[in-house]
């Protein structure tokens, strides 16, 4: 009886270690970003053209409605009224109608919404596509991006 209890305990500890390692691996996974093909990719702070970054450091994305010095960890949009969604609850954002700031949002639970965004800019810490080294935070117009993909394993 005691041997069976020890085996169960060891199996539980191994499973817990495996799940913890998988969780840490997902936390290190970068966020995929995609610029609109027509975008000039201009940094709003420096005025310089940015490289075509494709990855951002997880946890670095912030949205800006009124000012660049007041970042928000949520998006503000209009659906059937003004709403907010925390970044941690979003898995994917895709631009649908840029002329109206319409984006499709997919949430962690699988639901989706296609609202009009109130945020005008997004900032993030880009990762070099070859070395994964971080660069300084950049600020771009929301309309310059086509997609932000946090992945389904949030």
Order of alpha helices (4+ residues) and beta strands (2+ residues): alpha-beta-beta-beta-beta-beta-beta-beta-beta-beta-beta-beta
